[in-house]
Amino acid sequence: MIQGTETIGSEPAVTGTPRKARRIEPFRGITLAAALIVLVILGAIAVFLVAKAIPSLSKDQKNFFSTKVWSPDADPPLFGIAVLAFGTVLSSVIALILAVPVALGVAIFVVEYAPRRLATWLGYLIDMLATVPSVVYGLWGLIFLVPHIQRFQHFLATTFGWIPIFHDPNNRTSVASRSIFVASVVLAIMILPVIAAISREVLRQVDPNLKEAALALGATRWEMVRTALLPPSRPGIIGGIMLGLGRALGETIAIALILGTSFVVSIHILQPGGNTIAANIATYFGEAGPTGRSALIATGLVLFIMTLAVNLVARTVIFRAAARQGGGR
């Protein structure tokens, strides 16, 4: 007798042996429990952050979202998230602009162009960048990158100074400076292996028949990549980019070593100054008083919400891209 499945409504029902059914049910329960545990942990973190942030927010004398000063232990307390949120978003976006083209180029080269032996070793080397501790990146950026990138920053300021972000009104780029641009370069190097590794694996999963069909129709290798390789991979690549963005938003030690403790909102990324939420927490938490620690936790709550929002946006974009691809088949 042939065992099979029967369709009940829109879901298939298993009609195999009772032993097979007994094997499926425990696994389903385990996966459900794992999903619920994740939700419980997220909820517990959110409750903890809110409970610890309320005391400082109730004492703040100014608007928490627009104030550009950080003096939570003063009398009266005065602090806000404006500078930190601006620096966090700006440095992360610049890091993405720098890292995404390189990461995609590396992934495409490894999958389609490089010889197998070179592709294997290049993949290992890129993956090894993800294992380097953050503090090493920070020390490298502070000791090596800051003085050696000064000429390039000065070149950007003198050549493209008509663009607001590269404008240098005080001629600060004539000397080495710890700027948002330097921090963004370090962040780009840190998130590059994440985006490259995920993109590489996604590109490898594309149906070879699609690539062979494009080549058989006379497409060049680049045209094949552009028309047959990248479109099916778009949801996965977007997911990798969002993971890289999440890493950039939450980076702590490396940015704390490079940026320092400046509290200035400026779009001039080549000038010294700037700060991020995570770096500010790492810098001030050890010496903060009760109100200061509560204020730092409040900024952590903002970062937590930002990270959740990025993930929700990523899931929405991926779902819509996959839906469009499915509808086009």
N, C-alpha and C positions, 0 to 999 in steps of 0.2 A: 504493500500500500504506500502511496506517495503522500508524504506530509507536505502541507503548503500553508498558504495564508488565505484568509477570507477578508473581504473588505466590508467594514461596517461604517456607514456614513462616508467620511473622507479619510479615515484612518485604518490602516491594515491591522487586523487582529491576529495574533499568533495562534496557530492551531496545531503546533507541534506537540511533542510529548510533554506530559506534565513536568518531567525533569527539566526540560528546556525552559518552560515557563517559570519554574522555581528559580532558575539561574538568572533570569532577566529581572525579576522583581527586586531582589536585594540590591542589584547594581543600580536600578532606578532610584531606590530609596537613598543609597549612598550619594549619588549625584545631587539629588534634591537637598539632602542635608548639607552638602558642601556649598551649594548655592545659598542656602539660608544662612549658613555661618558667615559667608562673606557680607551679606546684607546686615547681619547683626553687628559685625565688626565695624562696618561703615557707620551704622547708626550710633554705636557706642562712641566712636571717635567724634562724631558731630556733636553729640550730647556733651561730652567732656569739654570740647572747645568752647561751646556756647556757655556752659556753666562757669568756666574759668575766665571767659572774656567779659562777662556782664559786669563784675565789680569795677573794672577800669573804665569801661564805656560809660558807666553811670557817673563817674567822677570827671570825665573829660570836659573841659571848659569850652572847647570849640567843636566844629563839625569834624567827625572822625574821617570822613571821606575827602575832605578838601583841605585840611590843615597841612602845612608844609614844614612843621616843626616837630621835633621828637624830644620832649622833656616830660615823660610820664611820671617821674619821681619828684618833679618840682612841686611847689606849693603856690598856686593850685596846679594840678596836672594839666599838661598841654601837649597833645600829640595827634598825629593823623597819618593816614595811609597814602596820601596823594603822591608824594615823592617815591615811595617804595613801590606802589602799584605801577606808576609810570615807568620807572627803571626796570621793573620785572618784565613788563610787556615789551618795552622797546628793545632791551637786550635779547630777549627770546626771539622776537620777530627778525631782528638783524641776523641772529645766529641761524635761523631757518633759511633766510635768503642766501647766506653764504654756504650752508651745508647741503641743502637739497640738490642743487645742480651737480655738485661733486659726488654726492652719494649715489644719485641716479646714474651718473656717468660711469662710476666704478662698477655698479651693479650690471649695467648693460655690457660693459667691456668684459667683465668676468664671465657672463652668461653666453655672449654671442661672438666675441672677437678674440679673446685671449686663448692661446693654446692651453690644453687641459692642465699640464703641469704648472704653468705660470698662473692659471686661474686658481688652482688649488692653494698655492702658496700666497697669492695675493689675498684670497679670501681669509686665510689664517691671519695674515698681518693686519687686515682691517678689523677682524674680530678681536685681535689682541688689544686694540686701542680701547675697547670697552672695559678691559680688565685693569687698566691703569687707575690707581686711586685718585680721587678728586684733588686731594692736597698736592699731589705731584703735579697735576695740571696747573694748579694755582701757583706753586713755587716756580714752575717753568715760565708761566706767564709773567710773574712779577720780576724775576731775576733776568730772564733772557728776552722775552718778547717785548716788554715795555721799552727798554732802550733800543732794541734793534728795529722796532716798527716805527720809530719816530720819524725817519725820513719818508716813509710811505705815507704816514699821516700828514706830514707837511706838504707832500706832493698833492694829496687829495685836497687839502685846504687851499693851496695856491692855484691849482688847475680847475677844480670844481667848486670853488668857493661861492659861486653864484647859486649853487643849490643850498637851500637852508640847512640841511643836516651836516653839510661839510663846511659851512661858514665858520670862520675863526676870527671874530672881531678883536680879540685881545692878543692875537698872535701867540697863543699858548702852544701851538704845535712846533714852534721853533726849538722846544726842549722836550725831553721825554716826559710823558704824562700818563697817568692811570685813568684812562677814559673808558666810556661805555663801548667804544669801538674795540678796544683791546679785550675787554671782557667778552664781547660778542664773538670775537675770533676764537677765544678759548672755548666758549660754549659750543661754537660750531664744530670744533675738533672733537669735543666730547660727545656730541649727539650724532656725528657723522657715522660711526660704526653701527649704531642702532638702525638708522634709516637705510644704510647700505645693506646690512645683513637681511633685514626684512624684505627689502625690494629685490634682493638677489634671489631669495627663496620663492617669492611670488612670481618672478619672471621665469623661474625654472619650471613652475607648474603649468605654464601655458601649453595648450595642446600643440604638439609638434606638427600636426596636420595643417594647422592654421599658417604656420611659418612656411612650411613646404609649399602650400598652395599659393601664398604670396610670391615666393621665389619662382614658382612654375609659371606664374602669369607675367613674369618679366620684371618684377620689382627688384630694385637694388637692396643691398643689405640694410641700409638705413631706412629705405621705404618700408621694408618688411618690419623693422623694429617699430617704426612710427604707426603703421596701419594694422599690424597683426599681433605685435607683442605688447605694446603699451596699453591699448584700450582694454583688453581683458584683465590687465593687471592693475588698473586704476584704483579699485577699492582697496586692495592690499597695500598699494603704495601710499595711499592717503592715510591708512591706518598706521603705517610705519612713520610717516611724517608727524602725525599727531602724538605718537609715543615719544618721538624726539622732542616735540614741543613740551610735553609734560616733563621730560627730563630737564630741559632748559629752564622751565619755570621754577622747579624745585631745587636747582643747584645751589649749594651753600658755601662750602669752604673755599672753592676756587674763586668765586666772585668776591667773597669777603676779603681774600688776600689782595685782590687786584684793585677793587674800587675804593676801599676804605669806608669812611663814615660821612660822606657828603650828603646834604639834604637840599639839593637844588633841582628843580624841574627845568630841563633845557633840551631842546631838540638838536643842539650842536653836539653830535656824538664824538667829535674829535677833541673836545675840551675836557680837562680833568673834572671828575665829579660823577655823581650818580650813586644810586644804591638800589638794592632789591630786597624783597620781603625776607627771603630765606637768609641772605647774607646779614641782614640787620638782626635777625634772631640769633644767629651764631655769634655776632659781635657783642651784643649787649646782654645776652641772657645771664652770663655768669656774674655780672656786676649789678644787675637790676634789683630794685627793691620789690616789695609785694605788688605795688601798683604797676611798676615797670614790667614785671613778668606777666601780669595779667594783660597788659597792653600788647606785649609780644605775642601772647597766645591769641589775642584778638586779630593781630595781623596774620597769624597762622591760620585762623579760621577763614580769612579772606582768601588766602592762598589755596586752602582746601576747596573752597567754593569755585575758585578759578579753574583748578584742576578738574573738578567734576564737570564744569561747564565745557571745558575743552574736550573731555571724553564723550560727553553727550553730543556735542556738535560733530565730532568725528564719527560716532556711530550713525548719526543721521545722514551725513554725507555718504558714508559707505553703503548704507541701506538704499539710499536713492540711486547711487551709481549702479549697484547690483540690480536694482529693479529696472533701471533703464536698459541695462544689458540683457536682462531676461526678457523684457518686452520686445527687444529688437531681434530676438532670435526667431 
